[in-house]
Amino acid sequence: MESSKINHISHEFIINDPLHQLFDAVAAISVQGYDEQRRVIYWNLGSELLYGYSKEEAFGNKLEDLIIPHAMREGVIQAHSKWINKGIEIPAAEITLNNKDGSDVNVFSSHVMFINQYNKKQMYCIDIDLKAVKTAQAEALLRGKMLATVLEATPDLFFLMEENGTIIDYHASDKSYLRLPPNKFLGKSMLAMLPKAIAAEFKLNLDKAIEQQGVASFIYELTMPHGLVNFEARISHLPEHKHVVTIVRDVTEQHKTAEVIRKHAYFDTLTLLPNRFLSLDRLDKMLQEAKRHNEKAAVFFLDLDDFKKVNDTLGHEVGDTLLKEASKRLNQVIREEDTVGRLGGDEFIVLTKSLTNKNSALSIVEKLLNAFREPFSINGRELIITLSVGIAVYPENGTNASDLLRNADTAMYQAKALGRNSHSFFTKEMNVGILRRFEIEEQMRGALERKEFEVYYQPQFNVESGAVIGAEALLRWHNQSLGTITPDEFIPIAEHTGLIVDIGRFVIEQALDFLNTWQMQSKQHYTMAVNLSPRQFRDNQLLSFIKSALQQSNIPAEYLELEITEGVLMTGQSFIDDTLAQINAAGIKLSMDDFGTGYSSLSYLRQYDFDVLKIDRSFVNGIALNKADRDLVKAAVAMAHSLDLMVVAEGVETKEQLTILEEFNCDYAQGYYFSKPLPAKAFIKFVNTYTYKFGKQ
């Protein structure tokens, strides 16, 4: 019953949403809204701060039952009734009201009365705490004027309709958005007022709003006297009254912005060249065309030699200018039907089609190299930048986009090895790296069965107390034929082949079993951090496996921390969101690993429920050496804490780094300063004998 009352009031006064949004952002002034029965219909943050009642506590209760002293109640009720019934306004005055805790609140109170679209009156009280009156007086006057004009200032069109679409009433502060004068549409069906196609869309969404008891919306295009306009219609059903409210808003500018955003999705914002996504799409189409016409095509993988030195010595602004100038030169030497794209950083791609033979590709690469013979003039400096170019030809060096791109990349590194400022065609003989990859992949396929993998553990410490609080599980591999292979080498191959799924399960099982042993021996609770790769997230059995492993090892979910990098999130695929939501719901901690190395980490921290942020070792390494890294780490810690995240600093190697982290209130740390990753037995021995307090022996 209470819920029905609240919904009734909410729908009845929904027209005031823009007004309420205005005051939601103002905490310095208390604004309350009351209906004709003096029930609260609006209660902003300023009211919560001033009177102690939350908006949930205040909503639906009467004015006199909340903040009016007992001696004043009858007078307030009468004054409100006279204003409602006789139009006698309540004058502004200094009065003493009550806080929730019973204490006095001295305010200057002013009032405004509105008649809404239902012909019902709404009273708004603006109360200013007299302790802050000097600072708030100017703002109160401004807000009062804004309150009186806000309805007319609202640009949206509002229509109140019957469930069949018949228009009962409307509000339009800007009459130019009305296609017809009011006497032409009041009392008539909205469906008859709109073009046939739009009317059909409106009817579909009207039925949807009524059936689903929610809000249905759609965007449509309409020719108005002043031009073509994009509108968004939001349709909300009021079942208690059997009415429908439709709010129509001009979204033309947003529509144009969306078009710009779509363009940015396909073109690099710095150079305006096709970005990686569009370049690879064009590569696919080029190969389809080459196959259809039995022609040759080529992929040129370009890298600017020593570009990093330009960024490091002259700054990123000069580096960005150089990239833009380099893009112009590349575009000047290719044919109109070919493509120059930017893959990222200082890497570019050139796609050429309709080649007659290998000499055609050679002629193109010579033009590309010659284009960089002349120095670049940037900010009064002359910079000499050269290219390293790798070429892969279709169909000799690959018949699909991924093979050609990979082989062109391999050839580019061969060109680098030849001394830079040169080119190299892909050949199987040159590809030592690929042969190494094949060897690793072959040996990896039986490594689990041969028990060649071992999980090491690196302890994590509380920066303030020096206590061990947990560990990160790190995989190590020693093969009889290849020797010790580093994770940086074998993890990407395992990811590419899909073997990472089984290997990742092995790590989770081993880490949780070890955590159980460790906690049983120490009689303490610790956290175990385990890395998850993007490929593991495509395993639809991932979460059920983790839950089973937790149960079998007798480890509560809260002591497992799953570390993911930005690469896991960048695909934007729905199963990523679903898996992360399920992980969070299961009570498992979620950690953003290698923070600071990507471009969108901040947006992901807002989007997902992370518990821990791990600052990448590359920034920790520099905090004692340069101000930029120090400021970045300090800001990252403060930002994480503002989001209620714990912070782990990776790669701590010196006492000076640790001291700085302690000054920044960093929570946890790990690195060689404390201990390298250790096998299980050595780790237990280390922890059992560990008596080290930071800075003291």
N, C-alpha and C positions, 0 to 999 in steps of 0.2 A: 504493500500500500504506500509506504514511504517513497519507494523507488518510483512509483507511478506519479506521485505528487511532484517529485523533483524533475522527472522527465517533462511533465506538463509545464512546469515553470520554465524549464530550459527551452522548450520549443516555443513557448509563448513570447519569450524575449530574445530569440535567436537573432532578430534584426539588429540587435545592439552589439554583435560580435566585433565590428570595427571599433566601436567606442570602447569596449572592454579591452581590446588589444592595445589601445592607446594608453590606458592607465595600468595595464599589467607591467609595463616597463618602468613605472614611476613608483619607487619605494619611499620617496620623501614625503608623499602626500597620501593621506588616507581617503579612499573613495569607496563609498558603499552605495548600492542600488537597492531600492525597496519597491514592492508592488503596491497595489491599492490597499491591501490588507497589512501593509508594513512588513511583509516577509522579505527576507534578504534574497535578492536575485543576483547580486554582484558584491564581491568582497575582495579587494586587491591586496597585494603584499603589504602596502603601507598600513592597511587596516589590521592585518595580522600582527605587524610590528607594534602598532600603537595600542591595540586593545587586547592582544593576547589570544584571540580566537583564530583558529585556522579557518580557511574558507569552507572546508568540509563541515566544521562545527557550526559555522554561522549560517550556511545556506539553508533557506526554508524557515528559519526561526524569525520571530518578530523582533523589531527594533527595540521595543520596551523590555523584552526578556533578555537582551544581551548587554547593552551599554548604558541604558537610562537609569539613573538613580531612582529609588522607589518614590521619593517625594515629587519627582518630575513626571512620572509616567502618565498620569491622567491628563496633565497639561499637554504633553507631547502628542498623545492620542487625539485630543480635541483639535490641536493645531493642524495635525495631519489631515483630519477629517474635514476641517474647514477649507483647507487648500484643495482637497479632492472634490468636495461638493459645492463650495462657494467661490473658489478661486482666490481665497485670501492667502497670500504667500506667507511662508514662514521667514521672518527676517534673519539675516545673518547676525550672529552674536557670539560673544565669548561665553562659553558655558563649561561646566565641570561634569564630566561623564565618568563612567566606571570602567576599569580594566577587568579582565577575567578574574584576576586575583583579588578584586575588591578595592584596589587602590584608586585614587582620584586621577583623572586624566583631564588636564586643562587644555581646551582647544578653542580655536576660532572656527565656528561651523557655518558654512553657507550651503544653500540648497538650490536645486534646479529641478523643475518638473517637465516631463515630456509626455506627449500622447503618441503611443506607438501605432503601428498599422492596424492593430486590433481595436483601436479607440480606447485603449486602456492606458491609465496614467502610471508613470514610473518616476519615482523621486530619487534623485542622486544627492548624497551628502558629501561635501568636500570638507574634511577636517584637517586643520593644521595644528600640529603640536606647538604650543606657544613658546616652548623652550627654544625652538629653532625658527621662530617666526621671521626674524630678520633675514635669514638666508633663504627661507621658503616663500616669502611674501610675493616676490616678483614672479616666481614660478606658479604660485597659486592663482594669481590674476590671469596669467597666460592660459593655464589649464581650464580656468573657468570659462574664458572666451572660447577656447577650443571645444569645450563640452557643449556649449550652446549652439555651435555651428557644425558639429561633427557629422550629424546625419546628412545635412545638405552637402557636406564635403565628400561623402562617400560616393565614389564613382560608379559603383555597381548598380545594376538594375535588379529590383526585387519584385517578384510576382507572387501573389497569393492566389492559389487556384483550388478548385474542387478536384476530386480524384480523377474525373474524366477530362481534365485539362481546361475547364472553363475558368477564365480569369476573373477573380473577385475584386482584387485590389492590386495596387502597384506602388512603387516608390522609385523615382528617377531624378537624381539631382542634376544630371546632364541629359536634357531632353533630346539632344542630337542622336542619342543611341536608340531612340524609339522610332521604329520604321513607320508607325501609324500614330495619329493623335489618340489620346485615351478614349475618347467617345467612340472610336472605331474598333477598339479591342476589349474594353470592359464588358463583361457579360458574354463574351464570345470565347470559343475554344482556341487555345494557343496553337493547336494543330492546324487550324484553318488560317492562321496568321503567317505561317512559315512556308517557304518553298517545299515542294513535295518531298524531296530527298531528306531535307533537314527535319521535316515534320515526322517522317518515318523513324529517323534516329531518335527524335525527342520521345515519340511514343514508346519505343523500345526501352529507353532509359526510365521513362515514367513508370512503366509496368515493373521494371526491375526494382526501382526504389520502393514501390508499394509492396511487392512480393517479399523482398528481403529486409524490409524495415530498416533500411540504411540510406546512405547517400550514393546516388548514381551521378556520374559526370561524363560529359563528352565535349569535344571541341569541334566547332564547325566554322565555315567561312561564309560570310554574308556580304553582299554588295549594298553599301549604304550610300546616302547622298554625298557624303564626304570621302568615299572611296571604299576599297576592299578592307574588311575588318575580320580578324580572327576572334571568335568569342569562345569562352568556356561556360557551359551551363552546368550548374550543380543543383541537383534535384533531391529534396529531402521530404520524406513523408511525415505528416503529423497525424498518426492514427487516431488519437483521442478526439480530434476535431474533424477527421476525414477530409483533411486539407493537404495540399502540397505546396511547399515553398520552393521557388526556383530563383536562384541567384545567377545573374548573367554578368560576366566580366569581360572586358576588352583585354585579350592576351596577345595582341598583335606584336608588341615589342618582345614578349617572351618567346613567341613563335619565331621571330627573326633571330633572337639569341640562340634558340635551339638549332636553327639552321647553321649558325656560325659554329656552334659546338660540334655539330655533325661534320662540318668541314675540318675542324681541328682533329677529329678522330681519324682522318685519312691523310692529313698533311702535317709535316713537321712545323711547329710554331716558329722556330728560329729561322730556318732557311726557306720555308714555304715549299720545300720539295715533298714528293710523296713520302710518307713515313714507312716504317717497317711493314705495317699491316697492308697498306695499299701496294707497296712494292712487291711483296710476296704474292698478292692477289694478281697483279699484272704479270708476274713471272708465270704463274699457273696458266693464265690466258695465253701468254706468248708461246708456251710449250704446246698447248692444245692446237694453236694455229700452225705451229711448225710441224707437228705430227700430221695435221690434216693436209698440208701442202708439201709434205716430204722435204722440208727445208732445215737448214742448220740455224741454230741460235746460240747466243753466248751470254754468260753471266760474268761480269767483271766485279770483283770484290776489291774495293779501294780502301786504303788506310793512309792517313796523313802521317808522315814520318816525324817522330819527335814532337808531336803536338802537345804531349803532356808537359814538356819543358816550357812551351809558350804559356800555358795556363799557370804553371808553378812560378815562373819568373816574371811574367808581365801581367798576370791576372786573368780572370775569367772573362772580363769585358772585352779585352783584346782577343782572347780565344774565340769568343762568340762572333766578333766581327770577322775574324779570319775564316771561320766556318761559313759565314754568309758569302764572303768573297770567293772562297773556294767553290761553293755551290754554283755561283754565277759562271765561273770559268768552265766548270764541267758541262753546264748547260749549253755553253757557246760552241762546244766542239762535237756534240752528238747530233745525230739526225733528228728531225722533228718527230719521226715515228718511234724513236727509242725513248728509254726512261732513265732518268737519274733519280735515285732515291737515297734518303738518309736512313741508315739502319739504327743509328744511335752513336753518341760520342763523336769520334772522328772517323767513323766507318760509313762508307757510301757504297752504293750498288749501281751498276750501269747494266741495263738490259738491252741487248741488240738482237734484232731478228732479221730474217731473210738474208743470211750470210751465204756466200757462194762457197767459201773454203776457209781454211785456217788463216790464210793471208789477209782475208777481210778483217778478221778479229785482230790480227797483228797491226794492221793499218790504224784501227780504232785505238788500240792501246798506245801506239806511238803519239797519236794526237792528244790523248789524255795526259801522257807524261810531258809532252812539249808545252802543254798549257800551263804547266807549273815551273817552266824554266825561268820566267821573269819573276823578280821579287814582288811581294805584296807590299803596298804602301799603306800602313795603318797607323793613324795618330802620329804622323811625322816619322815613323820608323819604317825601315825596309826589312821585311822578313822573307827569308828564303825557306820555303816549305816544299818538300818533294813528296812523291807518291810511291807506295808499294802496291802493285796490282797483281791479283791472282785471277786467272781466267779458266773457266770450265765451259766446254763446248758441248752442246746437245747435237746428236745423241751419244757421241763417243764417251763423254765423261759423266753421263747420267741421263736418265729419262724422266726424272721427276724433280720438282722444285727443291726438296730437302737435300737430295744427293748433289745436285748441281751447286747449291749454295754452300754446302759443306766442303765440296771439293774445290770450289773457288776460294774459300777461306783458307783451306790447306795450302793451296798454291800461293796465296798472298803471303803466308808465313815463310814459305820457301823464298819468295822474293825478298823479304826482310833479311833472311839469312844470307842472301847473296850480296848484301851490302846496301839495300834500300835504293830508292830512286830507280827502281827497275820493275820488271814484270816477270811472271812465270806462268806457263801453261801447266795445268794439272797433268801429272803422270802417275801411274800406279807405283813406279819405282821410287819417286820422291816421298811417298806417303809413309814414312817410317812411323809417324804418330798413329796412323790408322792401323798399321800392323801391330803396334804395341797395344792399341785398344782392343783389337781382335784377340790377342793373346790373353789380356786381362779378362775379357768377356768369357773366353773359353774356360779359363781356370776358375772363374767365379761360379760357373754353373754347378760345379761339384764341391765348392768350398764349404758349404754348410754341412754336407754329409761327411766330409773329411775332417770336420771340426777345426777348420783353420781360422775361423773368426773368434775373437775374444773381446769381451767388453771390459774397457778400462773405466776408471772413475776418478774424476777430478773434484776435490772437495770445494764446497762453497762456505764462506765465512760471513758472520755478522760483523760489519765494519766497526760498529760501536763497541761491541763486547769482545770480539775476537773469537767467539764460539763457532764451532762447526755447525752449520744448520742443514746441510744436505750435500748432494753431489750431482754432477752431470755425467750421464752415461755416454761414453765415446767409444766407437767401434774401431778395432784394430784388426789388420789382416796380414798374416805371414804365410806365403805360399812356398812350397818346396822348390818349384821351378823358377819362380820370378822373384823370390825373396820377399822383403817387406814392401807392401804397396801402400802409399799414403791414402788417407780418406779423400783428399782433394782429387786424387786420380781415379779411385775406384767407385766413389759414390755417384758421380755423374753417369758413369757407365751403367751402374746398377739401376739408376733412375730411368735411363733411356731404354734399357732392356726389360724393365718391369721386375727384375730380380729383387729390387729394393723392398717389395712387399713382403716376401718371405724373410729377407734379411732383417727388415724392420721389426717383424714379429719376434724374431730371435732376440733382438736387442731388448724389446719390451719385456719378454719373459725373463731373460737373464737379469735385467736391471731390477725388476720387481722381486724376484727370488732373492737377489742379493740384499735388497732393501729390507726384506723380512728378516734375513739372517742378522743383518747389522742392527736393526732395531731390537731384536730379541736379545742379542748379546749386550747391547748398551743400555737396555731398558729406557730408551728415549725415542722420541719421534723425529724423523728426518724426512726431508723432501728429496725425491728423485726426479731429475729433469731428463727428458728423453726427446731427441730431435725427431720431427716428422717431416718427410719430404712431400713435394706436390703429388708425386705418383701414388703415395700411400693414401692420399685423400680420395683417389678414385676407386679405392677398394671399398665396396659397399658393406663389407664385413668388418671394417676397421673398428667401429665402436663396440660391436658385440664381442670382438676378440679382446679388446682392452678390458671391457667389463669382466669377461671370463678370467683373464689373466690376473686382474685385481682380486677376484674372488678366490682363485686357486692359491695365490700368494698371501692371502689374508691381509691385504693392504687396503685401508680406506682410500677412497678416491681422492680425498683432499691432499694426500701426500704424493700424488703423481702430478708432475708438471710437464705438459707437452709444449715443446718449443717449435714454433713455425717461423719461417722467414716471409718477407713480403712476396717472394716468388710464388708461395702457396696461394696468396690472395689475389694476385694480379690477373688470373684468368677470368674472374668475375662470374664463373659458372655457379649455378644455383646449388649444386651439391656441396660446394665449399661452405656456403652459408648454412645449409642444413646440418652438415657435419659439425661445424663449430658451435651451432646452437645446441646440438645434442651433447657435445662434450661439456659445454657449460652447464646444461641441465643435469648431467650426471655428477656434477660436483668436482670434476677434474679441473685443475688449474691450467690456464692458457698463458703462454709467454710469447711476446714478440721478440724474436732473436735478431741479432745483427742490426739493431736499430741505428739509423743514421746513414746507412749505406744505400737506401732506396730513395725514391722520389715522392712516394705517397704514403709514407708510414703514418703521418699525422691523421690523415683521413681514415686509415684503417683502425687506429686507436679509438676514434670516435664511433666507428661503425660496429666494432665487435667488442665483446665483453672480455678484454684481456685482464689478467691479474698481475702479470709481471712484465717489465720491460728490460731487455738486456742490451746494454750499450756496447757497440762493436769495439773490438780490441784496437782497431786502427785509430779510434779517437782517444781511447784510454792511453795508448802509447804516447800520444802527443800532448797530454795535458800538462806535463812538466816542461815541455819544450816550446810550445807556442800558445799565444793567447786565444787564437781562433778555436782550437780544439778544447781549450779549457772553458771558454765561454759556452761552446756547444754542449759539453757534458753538463755544465752547471745548469743550463737552461733545460736540458733533457730531464735531469733529476727533478727540478722544480715542476716542470710540466707534468711528469708522471705522477708526482705526489698530488698535484691538483686534481688528477683523474683517479685518485685512490689506487694507484699502481705501486707495487714494490719495484725497486730498481737493483739490477745485478750488473756490476761492471766486469767485463771479461778482459783477460789478458793483463792483469796487474802483475808487474814484474819488478817494481822498485818500491822502497819505503816512501819515497817522495810522492809517487802516484797515489799510494794508499792514504797518505796524509791529506792530500788535496781532496780525495774522494770523501774522507771523513768530514772535511770542512764543508763539503757540498751536501752533507747529510745523506749520502748514498747508503742504501740499506745493506747490500751484500756485495761480495767480491770473490773472484776466483782468478787464478793465474799462477805462473811459475814462482812468484814471490813466496807463495805458500807451499805449493806442491805441484809437480807435473801430474798428468793422469797416471793412475797406478792400477795394476791388476788387483783383483778382489782381495787376495790375502795380504798383499803389501798395503792396500788401502786401509784394511782393518787394523793392521799393525801401526800404521801412521796415526790413525785417529786415536787408538788406545794409548799411544805414547805421547800424544800431542798435548803440550802444556804451554804453548807459545802464545803470549799476549802481544799484539802488534806493538812493535817498537821496544819490547822488553824481552830479555832472555831469562 
